[in-house]
Amino acid sequence: MIGWRAKIGHVAPSRGDILVYEFYRILPEGFLFLNSTGTVRRLIDDHLEKQLQRIEEAALDLAQAGAEFIIIGGSPMFTKLGFGSDTEIAERLSAKVGVPVAPGITCEVESLRHLGVKKLVVATPHEDVLNERMARFLTAAGFEVLRIGGLGIQLNSAIAEQPAYAAYKIAKKLYLEAPEADGIFIPCPRWPTASIISLLEAETGKPAVSSSLANLWYSLHRLHIREKIEGYGSLLKTLGRNDNGVNSSTRPSPRAGGAGASWWDSGAD
């Protein structure tokens, strides 16, 4: 049966194409990603509000299709609504559809907390107005945002067209401006990030979290799945640890991206 280990649903604000690609690139056989596409073509408030209207219907559809955990993509929807909106909507939708639901912004915040990040730099593909909302949300969540910067892209499809090095370059630039940061955050699963995370961690010596990896980590964490994944940075590597810190099964990915030793390999725990 396809998806015998887990079926993970995703309510994409737009296409969800890059996230789907990275999900299957990273995970071994046995996982199924159920993706529901959305209506956000431009990252403007009108499109975000229309997408908010359809997330309940989309989540119900995914639950009926067998999803065991559902991610509500589109962090700009929740940063617009403000801190706490993610948990409030998650509770309502979880009760409605009968399976656990979490917005992507929740996955991201919990991933950063899991790695002990408190002071961070944030590299995005977005315009300043969305970056300002993200900074306020993260600050309310207890983080210190030292730097945040973006590419200024409004058209969603243009984000997916960015090369992997786009995220790497802006993230590294921001980190070099604030090397006292103890972590790097790269929001938005619409641009490719999986292949550069290990390299970024090796060069900065700090943990890096992208939306795609945060969504994947939090889903498997909530489903109590242990799968040590090599080559994609420190966050996914922790999925192979039992609660007592002992590593469980390891399955190095033949498609792992990045180069060099990760922050995890330096001995940090």
C-alpha positions as protocol buffer text, in pm:
chain_id: "A"
residue {
  index: 1
  type: MET
  ca { x: 0 y: 0 z: 0 }
}
residue {
  index: 2
  type: ILE
  ca { x: 133 y: 342 z: -94 }
}
residue {
  index: 3
  type: GLY
  ca { x: 173 y: 554 z: 218 }
}
residue {
  index: 4
  type: TRP
  ca { x: 192 y: 260 z: 457 }
}
residue {
  index: 5
  type: ARG
  ca { x: 414 y: 453 z: 701 }
}
residue {
  index: 6
  type: ALA
  ca { x: 228 y: 783 z: 684 }
}
residue {
  index: 7
  type: LYS
  ca { x: -9 y: 986 z: 469 }
}
residue {
  index: 8
  type: ILE
  ca { x: 54 y: 1356 z: 517 }
}
residue {
  index: 9
  type: GLY
  ca { x: -188 y: 1615 z: 384 }
}
residue {
  index: 10
  type: HIS
  ca { x: -102 y: 1968 z: 279 }
}
residue {
  index: 11
  type: VAL
  ca { x: -338 y: 2256 z: 204 }
}
residue {
  index: 12
  type: ALA
  ca { x: -117 y: 2455 z: -33 }
}
residue {
  index: 13
  type: PRO
  ca { x: -189 y: 2827 z: -69 }
}
residue {
  index: 14
  type: SER
  ca { x: -86 y: 2800 z: -433 }
}
residue {
  index: 15
  type: ARG
  ca { x: 62 y: 2500 z: -617 }
}
residue {
  index: 16
  type: GLY
  ca { x: 278 y: 2336 z: -351 }
}
residue {
  index: 17
  type: ASP
  ca { x: 503 y: 2204 z: -626 }
}
residue {
  index: 18
  type: ILE
  ca { x: 846 y: 2258 z: -471 }
}
residue {
  index: 19
  type: LEU
  ca { x: 734 y: 2121 z: -134 }
}
residue {
  index: 20
  type: VAL
  ca { x: 599 y: 1805 z: -299 }
}
residue {
  index: 21
  type: TYR
  ca { x: 926 y: 1763 z: -491 }
}
residue {
  index: 22
  type: GLU
  ca { x: 1141 y: 1805 z: -180 }
}
residue {
  index: 23
  type: PHE
  ca { x: 919 y: 1575 z: 26 }
}
residue {
  index: 24
  type: TYR
  ca { x: 973 y: 1285 z: -214 }
}
residue {
  index: 25
  type: ARG
  ca { x: 1338 y: 1374 z: -264 }
}
residue {
  index: 26
  type: ILE
  ca { x: 1409 y: 1346 z: 107 }
}
residue {
  index: 27
  type: LEU
  ca { x: 1187 y: 1067 z: 239 }
}
residue {
  index: 28
  type: PRO
  ca { x: 1226 y: 695 z: 169 }
}
residue {
  index: 29
  type: GLU
  ca { x: 954 y: 469 z: 37 }
}
residue {
  index: 30
  type: GLY
  ca { x: 641 y: 433 z: 246 }
}
residue {
  index: 31
  type: PHE
  ca { x: 526 y: 795 z: 268 }
}
residue {
  index: 32
  type: LEU
  ca { x: 249 y: 964 z: 70 }
}
residue {
  index: 33
  type: PHE
  ca { x: 204 y: 1338 z: 35 }
}
residue {
  index: 34
  type: LEU
  ca { x: -155 y: 1445 z: -35 }
}
residue {
  index: 35
  type: ASN
  ca { x: -152 y: 1801 z: -173 }
}
residue {
  index: 36
  type: SER
  ca { x: -451 y: 2031 z: -218 }
}
residue {
  index: 37
  type: THR
  ca { x: -374 y: 2331 z: -437 }
}
residue {
  index: 38
  type: GLY
  ca { x: -493 y: 2682 z: -356 }
}
residue {
  index: 39
  type: THR
  ca { x: -582 y: 3017 z: -506 }
}
residue {
  index: 40
  type: VAL
  ca { x: -302 y: 3253 z: -398 }
}
residue {
  index: 41
  type: ARG
  ca { x: -144 y: 3375 z: -720 }
}
residue {
  index: 42
  type: ARG
  ca { x: 0 y: 3694 z: -576 }
}
residue {
  index: 43
  type: LEU
  ca { x: 108 y: 3750 z: -219 }
}
residue {
  index: 44
  type: ILE
  ca { x: -140 y: 4026 z: -153 }
}
residue {
  index: 45
  type: ASP
  ca { x: -404 y: 4050 z: 119 }
}
residue {
  index: 46
  type: ASP
  ca { x: -702 y: 3991 z: -111 }
}
residue {
  index: 47
  type: HIS
  ca { x: -561 y: 3657 z: -230 }
}
residue {
  index: 48
  type: LEU
  ca { x: -462 y: 3557 z: 124 }
}
residue {
  index: 49
  type: GLU
  ca { x: -812 y: 3627 z: 256 }
}
residue {
  index: 50
  type: LYS
  ca { x: -975 y: 3423 z: -20 }
}
residue {
  index: 51
  type: GLN
  ca { x: -748 y: 3129 z: 61 }
}
residue {
  index: 52
  type: LEU
  ca { x: -843 y: 3147 z: 430 }
}
residue {
  index: 53
  type: GLN
  ca { x: -1204 y: 3092 z: 324 }
}
residue {
  index: 54
  type: ARG
  ca { x: -1126 y: 2754 z: 168 }
}
residue {
  index: 55
  type: ILE
  ca { x: -888 y: 2589 z: 414 }
}
residue {
  index: 56
  type: GLU
  ca { x: -1163 y: 2409 z: 609 }
}
residue {
  index: 57
  type: GLU
  ca { x: -1309 y: 2250 z: 296 }
}
residue {
  index: 58
  type: ALA
  ca { x: -963 y: 2151 z: 173 }
}
residue {
  index: 59
  type: ALA
  ca { x: -869 y: 2000 z: 512 }
}
residue {
  index: 60
  type: LEU
  ca { x: -1191 y: 1798 z: 517 }
}
residue {
  index: 61
  type: ASP
  ca { x: -1117 y: 1665 z: 170 }
}
residue {
  index: 62
  type: LEU
  ca { x: -764 y: 1560 z: 273 }
}
residue {
  index: 63
  type: ALA
  ca { x: -891 y: 1389 z: 587 }
}
residue {
  index: 64
  type: GLN
  ca { x: -1146 y: 1197 z: 382 }
}
residue {
  index: 65
  type: ALA
  ca { x: -864 y: 1094 z: 146 }
}
residue {
  index: 66
  type: GLY
  ca { x: -681 y: 932 z: 438 }
}
residue {
  index: 67
  type: ALA
  ca { x: -443 y: 1202 z: 559 }
}
residue {
  index: 68
  type: GLU
  ca { x: -321 y: 1127 z: 911 }
}
residue {
  index: 69
  type: PHE
  ca { x: -176 y: 1473 z: 969 }
}
residue {
  index: 70
  type: ILE
  ca { x: -257 y: 1792 z: 779 }
}
residue {
  index: 71
  type: ILE
  ca { x: -41 y: 2101 z: 727 }
}
residue {
  index: 72
  type: ILE
  ca { x: -210 y: 2431 z: 642 }
}
residue {
  index: 73
  type: GLY
  ca { x: 42 y: 2606 z: 420 }
}
residue {
  index: 74
  type: GLY
  ca { x: 67 y: 2981 z: 373 }
}
residue {
  index: 75
  type: SER
  ca { x: 248 y: 3141 z: 666 }
}
residue {
  index: 76
  type: PRO
  ca { x: 165 y: 3492 z: 536 }
}
residue {
  index: 77
  type: MET
  ca { x: -202 y: 3421 z: 613 }
}
residue {
  index: 78
  type: PHE
  ca { x: -120 y: 3362 z: 978 }
}
residue {
  index: 79
  type: THR
  ca { x: 138 y: 3637 z: 1019 }
}
residue {
  index: 80
  type: LYS
  ca { x: -131 y: 3873 z: 885 }
}
residue {
  index: 81
  type: LEU
  ca { x: -379 y: 3748 z: 1146 }
}
residue {
  index: 82
  type: GLY
  ca { x: -116 y: 3767 z: 1420 }
}
residue {
  index: 83
  type: PHE
  ca { x: 46 y: 3547 z: 1681 }
}
residue {
  index: 84
  type: GLY
  ca { x: -183 y: 3280 z: 1821 }
}
residue {
  index: 85
  type: SER
  ca { x: -404 y: 3262 z: 1512 }
}
residue {
  index: 86
  type: ASP
  ca { x: -224 y: 2946 z: 1404 }
}
residue {
  index: 87
  type: THR
  ca { x: -301 y: 2749 z: 1721 }
}
residue {
  index: 88
  type: GLU
  ca { x: -659 y: 2877 z: 1734 }
}
residue {
  index: 89
  type: ILE
  ca { x: -731 y: 2769 z: 1376 }
}
residue {
  index: 90
  type: ALA
  ca { x: -547 y: 2440 z: 1425 }
}
residue {
  index: 91
  type: GLU
  ca { x: -765 y: 2350 z: 1725 }
}
residue {
  index: 92
  type: ARG
  ca { x: -1084 y: 2430 z: 1538 }
}
residue {
  index: 93
  type: LEU
  ca { x: -986 y: 2240 z: 1224 }
}
residue {
  index: 94
  type: SER
  ca { x: -852 y: 1938 z: 1415 }
}
residue {
  index: 95
  type: ALA
  ca { x: -1187 y: 1903 z: 1592 }
}
residue {
  index: 96
  type: LYS
  ca { x: -1374 y: 1949 z: 1265 }
}
residue {
  index: 97
  type: VAL
  ca { x: -1183 y: 1703 z: 1045 }
}
residue {
  index: 98
  type: GLY
  ca { x: -1089 y: 1444 z: 1308 }
}
residue {
  index: 99
  type: VAL
  ca { x: -712 y: 1435 z: 1249 }
}
residue {
  index: 100
  type: PRO
  ca { x: -431 y: 1658 z: 1380 }
}
residue {
  index: 101
  type: VAL
  ca { x: -390 y: 1984 z: 1188 }
}
residue {
  index: 102
  type: ALA
  ca { x: -111 y: 2242 z: 1211 }
}
residue {
  index: 103
  type: PRO
  ca { x: -38 y: 2553 z: 1007 }
}
residue {
  index: 104
  type: GLY
  ca { x: 305 y: 2569 z: 847 }
}
residue {
  index: 105
  type: ILE
  ca { x: 401 y: 2860 z: 1071 }
}
residue {
  index: 106
  type: THR
  ca { x: 349 y: 2633 z: 1373 }
}
residue {
  index: 107
  type: CYS
  ca { x: 578 y: 2372 z: 1217 }
}
residue {
  index: 108
  type: GLU
  ca { x: 841 y: 2641 z: 1163 }
}
residue {
  index: 109
  type: VAL
  ca { x: 825 y: 2787 z: 1514 }
}
residue {
  index: 110
  type: GLU
  ca { x: 835 y: 2444 z: 1678 }
}
residue {
  index: 111
  type: SER
  ca { x: 1133 y: 2341 z: 1461 }
}
residue {
  index: 112
  type: LEU
  ca { x: 1331 y: 2648 z: 1568 }
}
residue {
  index: 113
  type: ARG
  ca { x: 1246 y: 2584 z: 1933 }
}
residue {
  index: 114
  type: HIS
  ca { x: 1344 y: 2218 z: 1895 }
}
residue {
  index: 115
  type: LEU
  ca { x: 1693 y: 2323 z: 1787 }
}
residue {
  index: 116
  type: GLY
  ca { x: 1722 y: 2576 z: 2069 }
}
residue {
  index: 117
  type: VAL
  ca { x: 1730 y: 2879 z: 1840 }
}
residue {
  index: 118
  type: LYS
  ca { x: 1655 y: 3210 z: 2012 }
}
residue {
  index: 119
  type: LYS
  ca { x: 1834 y: 3476 z: 1807 }
}
residue {
  index: 120
  type: LEU
  ca { x: 1793 y: 3439 z: 1433 }
}
residue {
  index: 121
  type: VAL
  ca { x: 1825 y: 3586 z: 1088 }
}
residue {
  index: 122
  type: VAL
  ca { x: 1540 y: 3534 z: 843 }
}
residue {
  index: 123
  type: ALA
  ca { x: 1583 y: 3507 z: 465 }
}
residue {
  index: 124
  type: THR
  ca { x: 1265 y: 3517 z: 256 }
}
residue {
  index: 125
  type: PRO
  ca { x: 1158 y: 3555 z: -107 }
}
residue {
  index: 126
  type: HIS
  ca { x: 890 y: 3807 z: 1 }
}
residue {
  index: 127
  type: GLU
  ca { x: 824 y: 4179 z: -1 }
}
residue {
  index: 128
  type: ASP
  ca { x: 895 y: 4401 z: 298 }
}
residue {
  index: 129
  type: VAL
  ca { x: 533 y: 4411 z: 421 }
}
residue {
  index: 130
  type: LEU
  ca { x: 526 y: 4032 z: 461 }
}
residue {
  index: 131
  type: ASN
  ca { x: 872 y: 4033 z: 618 }
}
residue {
  index: 132
  type: GLU
  ca { x: 760 y: 4289 z: 876 }
}
residue {
  index: 133
  type: ARG
  ca { x: 462 y: 4072 z: 968 }
}
residue {
  index: 134
  type: MET
  ca { x: 687 y: 3766 z: 996 }
}
residue {
  index: 135
  type: ALA
  ca { x: 927 y: 3954 z: 1224 }
}
residue {
  index: 136
  type: ARG
  ca { x: 639 y: 4062 z: 1451 }
}
residue {
  index: 137
  type: PHE
  ca { x: 502 y: 3707 z: 1466 }
}
residue {
  index: 138
  type: LEU
  ca { x: 841 y: 3558 z: 1552 }
}
residue {
  index: 139
  type: THR
  ca { x: 906 y: 3825 z: 1815 }
}
residue {
  index: 140
  type: ALA
  ca { x: 570 y: 3750 z: 1976 }
}
residue {
  index: 141
  type: ALA
  ca { x: 668 y: 3381 z: 1972 }
}
residue {
  index: 142
  type: GLY
  ca { x: 974 y: 3463 z: 2182 }
}
residue {
  index: 143
  type: PHE
  ca { x: 1250 y: 3494 z: 1921 }
}
residue {
  index: 144
  type: GLU
  ca { x: 1488 y: 3783 z: 1867 }
}
residue {
  index: 145
  type: VAL
  ca { x: 1497 y: 3868 z: 1497 }
}
residue {
  index: 146
  type: LEU
  ca { x: 1839 y: 4022 z: 1430 }
}
residue {
  index: 147
  type: ARG
  ca { x: 1799 y: 4058 z: 1054 }
}
residue {
  index: 148
  type: ILE
  ca { x: 1523 y: 3987 z: 802 }
}
residue {
  index: 149
  type: GLY
  ca { x: 1544 y: 4040 z: 429 }
}
residue {
  index: 150
  type: GLY
  ca { x: 1379 y: 3920 z: 113 }
}
residue {
  index: 151
  type: LEU
  ca { x: 1386 y: 3915 z: -265 }
}
residue {
  index: 152
  type: GLY
  ca { x: 1073 y: 4129 z: -294 }
}
residue {
  index: 153
  type: ILE
  ca { x: 875 y: 3879 z: -500 }
}
residue {
  index: 154
  type: GLN
  ca { x: 496 y: 3909 z: -509 }
}
residue {
  index: 155
  type: LEU
  ca { x: 406 y: 3664 z: -789 }
}
residue {
  index: 156
  type: ASN
  ca { x: 391 y: 3315 z: -638 }
}
residue {
  index: 157
  type: SER
  ca { x: 502 y: 3131 z: -952 }
}
residue {
  index: 158
  type: ALA
  ca { x: 816 y: 3348 z: -967 }
}
residue {
  index: 159
  type: ILE
  ca { x: 920 y: 3218 z: -625 }
}
residue {
  index: 160
  type: ALA
  ca { x: 919 y: 2860 z: -757 }
}
residue {
  index: 161
  type: GLU
  ca { x: 1143 y: 2965 z: -1044 }
}
residue {
  index: 162
  type: GLN
  ca { x: 1426 y: 3073 z: -813 }
}
residue {
  index: 163
  type: PRO
  ca { x: 1744 y: 2861 z: -817 }
}
residue {
  index: 164
  type: ALA
  ca { x: 1849 y: 2686 z: -497 }
}
residue {
  index: 165
  type: TYR
  ca { x: 2140 y: 2925 z: -452 }
}
residue {
  index: 166
  type: ALA
  ca { x: 1900 y: 3222 z: -417 }
}
residue {
  index: 167
  type: ALA
  ca { x: 1801 y: 3116 z: -66 }
}
residue {
  index: 168
  type: TYR
  ca { x: 2161 y: 3027 z: 19 }
}
residue {
  index: 169
  type: LYS
  ca { x: 2299 y: 3364 z: -88 }
}
residue {
  index: 170
  type: ILE
  ca { x: 2052 y: 3583 z: 96 }
}
residue {
  index: 171
  type: ALA
  ca { x: 2063 y: 3366 z: 408 }
}
residue {
  index: 172
  type: LYS
  ca { x: 2442 y: 3372 z: 424 }
}
residue {
  index: 173
  type: LYS
  ca { x: 2451 y: 3748 z: 360 }
}
residue {
  index: 174
  type: LEU
  ca { x: 2213 y: 3813 z: 648 }
}
residue {
  index: 175
  type: TYR
  ca { x: 2406 y: 3580 z: 878 }
}
residue {
  index: 176
  type: LEU
  ca { x: 2735 y: 3756 z: 803 }
}
residue {
  index: 177
  type: GLU
  ca { x: 2567 y: 4083 z: 900 }
}
residue {
  index: 178
  type: ALA
  ca { x: 2463 y: 3930 z: 1235 }
}
residue {
  index: 179
  type: PRO
  ca { x: 2697 y: 3640 z: 1319 }
}
residue {
  index: 180
  type: GLU
  ca { x: 2580 y: 3647 z: 1680 }
}
residue {
  index: 181
  type: ALA
  ca { x: 2261 y: 3476 z: 1559 }
}
residue {
  index: 182
  type: ASP
  ca { x: 2229 y: 3121 z: 1684 }
}
residue {
  index: 183
  type: GLY
  ca { x: 2014 y: 3007 z: 1393 }
}
residue {
  index: 184
  type: ILE
  ca { x: 1896 y: 3078 z: 1039 }
}
residue {
  index: 185
  type: PHE
  ca { x: 1534 y: 3063 z: 924 }
}
residue {
  index: 186
  type: ILE
  ca { x: 1429 y: 3042 z: 558 }
}
residue {
  index: 187
  type: PRO
  ca { x: 1049 y: 3063 z: 532 }
}
residue {
  index: 188
  type: CYS
  ca { x: 831 y: 2973 z: 232 }
}
residue {
  index: 189
  type: PRO
  ca { x: 825 y: 2618 z: 88 }
}
residue {
  index: 190
  type: ARG
  ca { x: 767 y: 2755 z: -264 }
}
residue {
  index: 191
  type: TRP
  ca { x: 1136 y: 2817 z: -331 }
}
residue {
  index: 192
  type: PRO
  ca { x: 1392 y: 2533 z: -328 }
}
residue {
  index: 193
  type: THR
  ca { x: 1592 y: 2506 z: -6 }
}
residue {
  index: 194
  type: ALA
  ca { x: 1653 y: 2140 z: 83 }
}
residue {
  index: 195
  type: SER
  ca { x: 1977 y: 2106 z: -112 }
}
residue {
  index: 196
  type: ILE
  ca { x: 2151 y: 2404 z: 51 }
}
residue {
  index: 197
  type: ILE
  ca { x: 2074 y: 2355 z: 420 }
}
residue {
  index: 198
  type: SER
  ca { x: 2368 y: 2127 z: 505 }
}
residue {
  index: 199
  type: LEU
  ca { x: 2610 y: 2356 z: 320 }
}
residue {
  index: 200
  type: LEU
  ca { x: 2473 y: 2662 z: 498 }
}
residue {
  index: 201
  type: GLU
  ca { x: 2509 y: 2493 z: 837 }
}
residue {
  index: 202
  type: ALA
  ca { x: 2863 y: 2379 z: 757 }
}
residue {
  index: 203
  type: GLU
  ca { x: 2972 y: 2729 z: 658 }
}
residue {
  index: 204
  type: THR
  ca { x: 2808 y: 2914 z: 945 }
}
residue {
  index: 205
  type: GLY
  ca { x: 2829 y: 2654 z: 1220 }
}
residue {
  index: 206
  type: LYS
  ca { x: 2467 y: 2731 z: 1308 }
}
residue {
  index: 207
  type: PRO
  ca { x: 2143 y: 2534 z: 1258 }
}
residue {
  index: 208
  type: ALA
  ca { x: 1929 y: 2632 z: 961 }
}
residue {
  index: 209
  type: VAL
  ca { x: 1558 y: 2566 z: 920 }
}
residue {
  index: 210
  type: SER
  ca { x: 1355 y: 2606 z: 602 }
}
residue {
  index: 211
  type: SER
  ca { x: 978 y: 2576 z: 569 }
}
residue {
  index: 212
  type: SER
  ca { x: 996 y: 2255 z: 369 }
}
residue {
  index: 213
  type: LEU
  ca { x: 1215 y: 2081 z: 625 }
}
residue {
  index: 214
  type: ALA
  ca { x: 1010 y: 2219 z: 915 }
}
residue {
  index: 215
  type: ASN
  ca { x: 686 y: 2088 z: 765 }
}
residue {
  index: 216
  type: LEU
  ca { x: 840 y: 1747 z: 712 }
}
residue {
  index: 217
  type: TRP
  ca { x: 1001 y: 1730 z: 1059 }
}
residue {
  index: 218
  type: TYR
  ca { x: 693 y: 1842 z: 1250 }
}
residue {
  index: 219
  type: SER
  ca { x: 463 y: 1603 z: 1062 }
}
residue {
  index: 220
  type: LEU
  ca { x: 681 y: 1300 z: 1136 }
}
residue {
  index: 221
  type: HIS
  ca { x: 741 y: 1418 z: 1492 }
}
residue {
  index: 222
  type: ARG
  ca { x: 367 y: 1443 z: 1558 }
}
residue {
  index: 223
  type: LEU
  ca { x: 312 y: 1101 z: 1400 }
}
residue {
  index: 224
  type: HIS
  ca { x: 584 y: 948 z: 1625 }
}
residue {
  index: 225
  type: ILE
  ca { x: 793 y: 832 z: 1327 }
}
residue {
  index: 226
  type: ARG
  ca { x: 1165 y: 775 z: 1379 }
}
residue {
  index: 227
  type: GLU
  ca { x: 1370 y: 809 z: 1062 }
}
residue {
  index: 228
  type: LYS
  ca { x: 1722 y: 949 z: 1082 }
}
residue {
  index: 229
  type: ILE
  ca { x: 1771 y: 1142 z: 760 }
}
residue {
  index: 230
  type: GLU
  ca { x: 2124 y: 1235 z: 656 }
}
residue {
  index: 231
  type: GLY
  ca { x: 2232 y: 1514 z: 423 }
}
residue {
  index: 232
  type: TYR
  ca { x: 1960 y: 1770 z: 490 }
}
residue {
  index: 233
  type: GLY
  ca { x: 2083 y: 1940 z: 803 }
}
residue {
  index: 234
  type: SER
  ca { x: 2049 y: 1907 z: 1176 }
}
residue {
  index: 235
  type: LEU
  ca { x: 1671 y: 1928 z: 1212 }
}
residue {
  index: 236
  type: LEU
  ca { x: 1583 y: 1616 z: 1013 }
}
residue {
  index: 237
  type: LYS
  ca { x: 1872 y: 1430 z: 1168 }
}
residue {
  index: 238
  type: THR
  ca { x: 1700 y: 1455 z: 1507 }
}
residue {
  index: 239
  type: LEU
  ca { x: 1414 y: 1239 z: 1379 }
}
residue {
  index: 240
  type: GLY
  ca { x: 1643 y: 939 z: 1427 }
}
residue {
  index: 241
  type: ARG
  ca { x: 1687 y: 998 z: 1800 }
}
residue {
  index: 242
  type: ASN
  ca { x: 1479 y: 828 z: 2065 }
}
residue {
  index: 243
  type: ASP
  ca { x: 1377 y: 1035 z: 2365 }
}
residue {
  index: 244
  type: ASN
  ca { x: 1683 y: 909 z: 2553 }
}
residue {
  index: 245
  type: GLY
  ca { x: 1913 y: 1047 z: 2283 }
}
residue {
  index: 246
  type: VAL
  ca { x: 1998 y: 708 z: 2130 }
}
residue {
  index: 247
  type: ASN
  ca { x: 1995 y: 698 z: 1751 }
}
residue {
  index: 248
  type: SER
  ca { x: 1739 y: 472 z: 1590 }
}
residue {
  index: 249
  type: SER
  ca { x: 1744 y: 340 z: 1234 }
}
residue {
  index: 250
  type: THR
  ca { x: 1954 y: 537 z: 990 }
}
residue {
  index: 251
  type: ARG
  ca { x: 1878 y: 552 z: 622 }
}
residue {
  index: 252
  type: PRO
  ca { x: 2121 y: 781 z: 437 }
}
residue {
  index: 253
  type: SER
  ca { x: 1951 y: 933 z: 137 }
}
residue {
  index: 254
  type: PRO
  ca { x: 2118 y: 869 z: -200 }
}
residue {
  index: 255
  type: ARG
  ca { x: 1982 y: 1204 z: -311 }
}
residue {
  index: 256
  type: ALA
  ca { x: 2109 y: 1414 z: -21 }
}
residue {
  index: 257
  type: GLY
  ca { x: 2200 y: 1769 z: -107 }
}
residue {
  index: 258
  type: GLY
  ca { x: 2460 y: 2010 z: 27 }
}
residue {
  index: 259
  type: ALA
  ca { x: 2822 y: 1950 z: 106 }
}
residue {
  index: 260
  type: GLY
  ca { x: 3049 y: 1916 z: 406 }
}
residue {
  index: 261
  type: ALA
  ca { x: 2968 y: 1842 z: 768 }
}
residue {
  index: 262
  type: SER
  ca { x: 2648 y: 1983 z: 913 }
}
residue {
  index: 263
  type: TRP
  ca { x: 2607 y: 2170 z: 1242 }
}
residue {
  index: 264
  type: TRP
  ca { x: 2485 y: 1840 z: 1390 }
}
residue {
  index: 265
  type: ASP
  ca { x: 2807 y: 1665 z: 1282 }
}
residue {
  index: 266
  type: SER
  ca { x: 3010 y: 1915 z: 1485 }
}
residue {
  index: 267
  type: GLY
  ca { x: 2886 y: 1740 z: 1797 }
}
residue {
  index: 268
  type: ALA
  ca { x: 2606 y: 1981 z: 1893 }
}
residue {
  index: 269
  type: ASP
  ca { x: 2309 y: 1813 z: 2054 }
}
